[in-house]
Amino acid sequence: MIPIAATSKFKSSDIPTDPGVYLFKDEDGEILYIGKAKSLRQRIRSYFSKNDQPIKTRKLVSRIRNIDWIVVNNEVEALLLENKLVKQHTPKYNITLKDAKTYAYIALTREPFPRIFTSRRTSRKLESFGPYTDGFTRQDLQRLVVRVFKLRVCRKLPKRACLNFHISLCTAPCIGNVSLEEYAVQVNQARAFLSGNYEKTTQMLITQMDAASQELEFERALELRNQIASIRLLTERQIVDNERRFDQDVMAFRQLGEKLLVVQMGVHKGVLLGKKEFAVDLQLNVGQEFLKAFYSTNPIPREILLNKPCWQDNLEKKALEEFLASKRGAPVGLIIPRKADKLSLVKLAEKNIESTLDEDSPLVDLQTSLNLAVLPRIIECFDVSNLGQEHIVSGMVRFTDAKPDKSNYRKFKIKTFTGQDDFAAMNEVVTRRYKRLTQEQAQLPDLVIVDGGPGQVAAAQSAIKSLGLQLPLIGLAKEHEEIFLPGESTPLRFDKNNRMMLLLRKIRDVTHDFAIGYNRKRRQMKMKEEFKTRPTKRKTPKTDNVEPRVN
C-alpha cells in the first residue's frame, strides 16, 4: 500500500507493472474506487499525471489518501476480480447503473369518467398497463386507444368541449355528450384492448364497419377501416429474421458535457425488444466501466454492437470479450459494424439518443394546454398568400421537435379554381398534402396549424375529414394571437409571450414568410414573361415645329 499526501506526488516506481486490481481509499480507509489494469503502474499514474480529467475523476483524486493493489496473472483475471470486489464493496466512485428514465405505464384513473395518460409509477388510484420498455410502442398504443375508444385525456373536466371532441377523438363527458353507462362501455373495451385482447377489438370494429356500410354511413365505415388497419399494423410490425438464431445487444454512447449518455437496445433473434436509457458521470474508461456494470446484472448476448470502441487496443478488447464470455459461459463478440443490417441497428440506437427531449420543452406545454393525446413532435403549418385575383399560392412548413425541418417545406400553386378565395385555397392545399402523405404511407403530423381564424380552420377541417383522417387542428389568428378550434367560434387565449405561444407564433411567422416569398417569386416570373411578350414601339424621328424665319 502507498500512502498519498494531500499535496505531494507518490512514487510510481513502487507500483508493479503487472496486471491487477487497484483500490483507492480515503483517509478513513474507506474504498472510493476499484479498477483493473493490464499495467498497474501505468494506469494508476494516469490519474495523477493528466490535467484535463473529468470533474468526477478530479474529485476522486482529491480524496485519495492510500492506494492498494492485488496482482494477478492476466487482464481477464483482473476483470473477474474487479467485478467481484465491486459487488462486495460497492465503492462510491464506481458506476452504479440506474435508468435515466423509469419504465412507463399506460394508466386509467379511477374516476366516474376515467382519463388515459402515461404514468411512471403505479398507484392504487390508477389502473396501470405495462410497463413498456419501448417509448415509441407505448405512444403508438396510447394514441390508438384514444383514437378507437375516444377516452378523455384532460386532467380536469373542462367547462366546454376541447379540441379532441371536435376531431372525434373524445365523446366529451365534460358537456354531458355521453352518459356514465355509455362511457363505462368505452372504458371496458379499452381495458380489454390494453390487456392484449387485440383480436376481440378487431372483430368488434369489423362488425361496426359492416353495419355502417349497410346503413350507407360511408364516412364512418372509412374511419373504422382505418382503425382496424392501425391495430393490425401495430400488432404485426415486428418482423422476425428467421436466419438470425442468436441474441444481440446494441449500445450507443454519446458524451454530453460531464455525462455519458447510453442507449441499450435488445434484439432477440432479429426482433427488437425495446430500449433502456442511462446517463452516467464521465470518468476514465467510462465506456468499459459501463459495460462491466451493465452486464453484472443483465443477460449477456452473443454479440454486442457498439457505435465506438471503448478500449485502447485489441489486447484490451480481447480481454473484455473473454471476461464477458466467462460470465456468459459461451463466446461473446464486441463488434463495431461498418455495413449492412448491423450498422443500421447502431444508427437506430444513435437516433434514439438524439430524439430524447427535454421535459421542459414548449411541446409539453402545448400538449397539456390543448389536451393532445401525444406530444406534438411533428407540427405542420399552412398559410395562403395572394395579391388581388392572381398569384394565389400557399406555403407549408414542418417543425420537428420544435425545430425547422426545411427538407419538408412545401409550396403549392392553386390549381382547382381561379379568383380570390382563401378558404377554397386552404381546403385544396390541405387535401393535396395529406392525400399524398396517406398514399405514400408517410409520417403524418401530430398537430396541424393554419394561419387564420374560424373560416380557415373550417376549410382545413373539411379537407382532413374528407380523407378519413383525424388530425389535431388549430388556427392561430394574428390580430390578437388567439387559438381557434374546429367548430368553436370562441377562441382560446394564452399569454402571448409564454414559451408555448412563442413557439406557435414562430412557426406561423416562418410559414407566412415562406408563402410570401413564393408569392413574390411568382409575380416576378409573371412580370418577366409579360415584358418578353410586350410589342416593341418604333421610334419616330423628332420634327421641329418652329416656323421658318422670313427675311
Residue pairs with C-beta under 8 A, 6 or more apart in sequence:
1 66
1 67
1 68
2 10
2 11
2 14
2 15
2 66
2 67
3 65
3 66
4 10
4 64
4 65
4 66
4 67
6 65
9 48
10 48
10 67
12 41
12 44
12 45
13 41
15 40
15 41
15 44
15 45
15 67
15 69
16 40
16 41
16 69
16 71
17 39
17 40
17 41
17 42
18 39
18 40
18 71
18 72
19 36
19 37
19 38
19 39
19 40
19 71
19 72
19 73
19 74
19 75
19 77
19 78
20 36
20 37
20 40
20 69
20 70
20 71
20 72
20 78
20 81
21 34
21 35
21 36
21 37
21 69
21 70
21 72
21 78
21 81
21 82
21 85
22 34
22 35
22 36
22 37
22 40
22 43
22 44
22 67
22 68
22 69
23 31
23 33
23 34
23 67
23 68
23 69
23 70
23 85
24 31
24 32
24 33
24 34
24 35
24 60
24 64
24 66
24 67
24 93
25 31
25 32
25 64
25 65
25 66
25 67
25 68
26 32
26 63
26 64
26 65
26 66
27 65
29 66
31 89
31 91
32 60
32 63
32 64
32 91
32 92
32 93
33 60
33 91
33 92
33 93
33 94
34 82
34 85
34 86
34 89
34 91
34 94
35 43
35 82
35 285
36 75
36 78
36 79
36 81
36 82
37 43
37 44
37 75
37 78
38 75
38 78
38 315
38 316
38 319
40 69
40 71
44 67
44 69
46 284
47 53
47 57
47 60
47 61
47 64
47 284
48 61
53 61
53 284
54 258
54 281
54 282
54 283
54 284
55 258
55 281
55 282
56 93
56 258
56 281
56 282
56 283
57 282
57 283
57 284
60 93
60 283
70 81
72 78
72 81
74 319
75 315
75 316
75 319
76 319
76 322
76 323
76 326
78 319
79 292
79 319
79 320
79 323
80 323
80 326
82 292
83 292
83 296
83 323
83 327
86 94
86 292
86 293
86 296
87 296
90 96
93 283
94 289
94 293
95 280
95 281
95 283
95 286
95 289
95 290
95 293
96 293
97 278
97 280
97 290
97 293
97 294
97 297
98 278
99 276
99 277
99 278
100 261
100 277
100 278
100 279
101 120
101 135
101 277
102 120
102 121
103 120
103 130
103 131
103 132
103 133
104 118
104 119
104 120
104 130
104 131
104 132
104 135
104 138
105 118
105 119
105 120
105 121
105 122
105 126
105 128
105 129
105 130
105 131
105 132
106 116
106 117
106 118
106 119
106 128
106 129
106 130
106 132
106 138
106 141
106 142
106 145
106 194
107 116
107 117
107 118
107 119
107 126
107 127
107 128
107 129
108 114
108 115
108 116
108 126
108 127
108 129
108 151
108 187
108 190
108 191
109 115
109 117
109 125
109 126
109 127
110 125
110 126
110 127
112 180
113 152
113 157
113 173
113 180
113 183
114 127
114 151
114 152
114 187
115 151
115 152
115 153
115 154
115 155
116 142
116 145
116 146
116 151
116 152
116 153
116 190
117 153
118 138
118 142
119 126
119 128
122 128
127 191
129 194
129 195
130 138
132 138
132 141
132 274
133 273
133 274
133 275
133 276
134 272
134 273
134 274
134 275
135 275
137 274
139 374
139 375
140 234
141 194
141 234
142 373
142 374
143 373
143 374
144 227
144 230
144 231
144 234
145 151
145 190
145 193
145 194
146 153
146 164
146 169
146 170
146 373
147 169
147 227
147 230
147 373
147 470
148 190
148 193
148 201
148 205
148 227
148 230
148 231
149 186
149 187
149 189
149 190
149 193
150 168
150 169
150 170
150 171
150 186
151 170
151 186
151 187
151 190
152 164
152 170
152 172
152 173
152 174
153 164
153 170
153 371
153 372
153 373
154 162
154 174
154 371
155 368
157 173
157 174
158 174
158 371
159 174
160 174
160 175
160 488
161 170
161 172
161 174
161 175
161 177
161 488
162 170
162 172
162 174
162 370
162 371
162 485
163 370
163 371
163 372
163 472
163 473
163 474
163 485
163 486
164 170
164 371
164 372
164 373
164 472
165 171
165 172
165 175
165 177
166 461
166 485
166 486
166 487
166 488
167 461
167 464
167 470
167 471
167 472
167 473
167 486
168 223
168 470
169 373
169 470
169 472
171 177
171 178
171 182
171 183
171 186
172 178
173 183
178 186
189 201
189 204
192 200
192 201
193 200
193 201
198 231
198 235
201 231
202 228
202 231
202 232
205 224
205 227
205 228
205 231
206 224
206 228
208 224
209 221
209 224
209 225
209 228
212 218
212 220
212 221
212 224
213 221
219 465
219 468
222 468
223 468
223 470
225 468
226 468
226 469
238 271
238 272
239 270
239 271
240 269
240 270
240 271
241 269
241 270
241 271
242 270
243 270
244 267
244 269
244 270
245 269
246 269
246 301
246 302
246 303
247 266
247 267
247 268
247 269
247 299
247 301
247 302
247 303
248 266
248 267
248 301
248 302
248 303
248 304
248 305
248 345
249 264
249 265
249 266
249 267
249 301
249 303
249 304
249 305
250 263
250 264
250 265
250 266
250 267
250 304
250 305
250 345
250 346
250 348
250 349
251 262
251 263
251 264
251 291
251 304
251 305
251 306
251 307
251 349
252 262
252 263
252 306
252 307
252 346
252 349
252 350
252 352
252 353
253 260
253 261
253 262
253 287
253 290
253 306
253 307
253 308
253 310
254 260
254 261
254 262
254 350
254 353
255 261
255 282
257 282
258 281
258 282
259 279
259 280
259 281
259 282
260 279
260 280
260 281
260 282
260 286
260 287
260 290
261 277
261 278
261 279
261 353
261 356
262 277
262 278
262 279
262 280
262 290
263 275
263 276
263 277
263 278
263 349
263 350
263 352
263 353
264 275
264 276
264 277
264 278
264 294
264 349
265 272
265 273
265 274
265 275
265 276
265 345
265 348
265 349
265 352
266 272
266 273
266 274
266 275
266 301
267 273
267 301
267 345
275 349
275 352
277 352
277 356
278 290
278 294
280 286
280 289
280 290
283 289
285 310
286 310
287 308
287 309
287 310
288 310
288 311
288 320
290 310
291 304
291 310
291 320
291 324
292 323
295 324
295 327
300 324
300 327
300 328
300 332
301 332
302 330
302 331
302 332
302 333
303 332
303 333
303 335
304 324
304 332
304 333
304 334
304 335
305 335
305 336
305 337
305 342
305 345
305 346
306 334
306 335
306 336
306 346
307 336
307 346
307 349
307 350
308 336
309 317
309 336
311 317
311 320
311 334
317 334
320 334
321 331
321 332
321 333
321 334
324 332
324 334
325 331
325 332
335 342
337 343
337 345
337 346
355 401
357 363
357 375
357 377
357 401
361 401
361 402
362 402
362 499
362 500
362 502
362 503
363 375
363 376
363 377
363 401
363 402
363 503
364 375
365 498
365 499
365 500
366 372
366 376
366 447
366 500
366 503
366 504
367 374
367 375
367 376
369 492
369 494
369 500
370 447
370 472
370 474
370 483
372 446
372 447
372 472
373 472
374 446
375 446
376 445
376 446
376 447
376 472
377 400
377 401
377 446
378 398
378 399
378 400
378 443
378 444
378 445
378 446
378 447
379 398
379 399
379 400
379 445
379 446
379 447
379 448
379 449
379 507
380 396
380 397
380 398
380 399
380 408
380 433
380 445
380 447
380 448
380 449
381 396
381 397
381 399
381 448
381 449
381 450
381 451
381 507
381 508
381 510
381 511
382 394
382 395
382 396
382 426
382 429
382 430
382 433
382 448
382 449
382 450
382 451
382 460
382 511
383 394
383 395
383 396
383 450
383 451
383 508
383 511
383 512
383 514
383 515
384 392
384 393
384 394
384 422
384 425
384 426
384 429
384 451
384 456
384 515
385 392
385 393
385 394
385 395
385 512
385 515
385 516
385 518
385 519
386 392
386 393
386 420
386 422
386 425
386 519
387 519
387 523
388 420
389 418
389 419
389 420
390 526
391 519
391 522
391 523
391 526
392 414
392 420
392 421
392 425
393 411
393 412
393 413
393 414
393 515
393 518
393 519
393 522
394 411
394 412
394 414
394 425
394 426
394 429
394 515
395 409
395 410
395 411
395 412
395 511
395 512
395 514
395 515
395 516
395 517
395 518
396 409
396 410
396 411
396 412
396 429
396 433
396 511
396 514
397 404
397 405
397 406
397 408
397 409
397 507
397 510
397 511
397 514
398 404
398 405
398 408
398 409
398 445
399 405
399 507
400 408
402 503
404 510
409 514
410 433
411 514
411 518
412 428
412 429
412 432
412 433
413 522
414 425
414 428
414 429
415 428
416 424
416 428
417 424
417 428
422 452
422 455
422 456
423 455
423 456
423 458
423 459
424 459
426 450
426 452
426 456
426 459
426 460
426 463
427 459
427 460
427 462
427 463
428 463
430 448
430 450
430 459
430 460
430 463
430 464
431 463
431 466
431 467
434 444
434 463
434 464
434 467
434 469
434 471
435 467
436 442
437 443
437 444
438 444
438 467
438 469
444 469
444 471
445 471
446 472
447 471
447 472
447 473
447 474
448 460
448 464
448 471
448 472
448 473
448 474
449 473
449 474
449 475
449 476
449 504
449 507
449 508
449 511
450 456
450 457
450 459
450 460
450 473
450 474
450 475
450 476
451 475
451 476
451 478
451 508
451 511
451 512
452 475
452 476
452 477
453 475
453 477
453 482
453 484
453 491
454 475
454 484
454 488
454 489
456 475
457 473
457 474
457 475
457 484
457 485
457 486
458 486
458 487
460 473
460 475
461 473
461 486
461 487
464 470
464 471
464 473
473 485
473 486
474 483
474 484
474 485
475 483
475 484
476 482
476 483
476 484
476 504
476 505
476 508
477 483
477 484
477 491
478 508
480 491
480 493
481 496
481 501
481 505
482 491
482 492
482 493
483 491
483 492
483 493
483 494
483 504
484 491
484 492
485 492
494 500
494 501
495 501
496 505
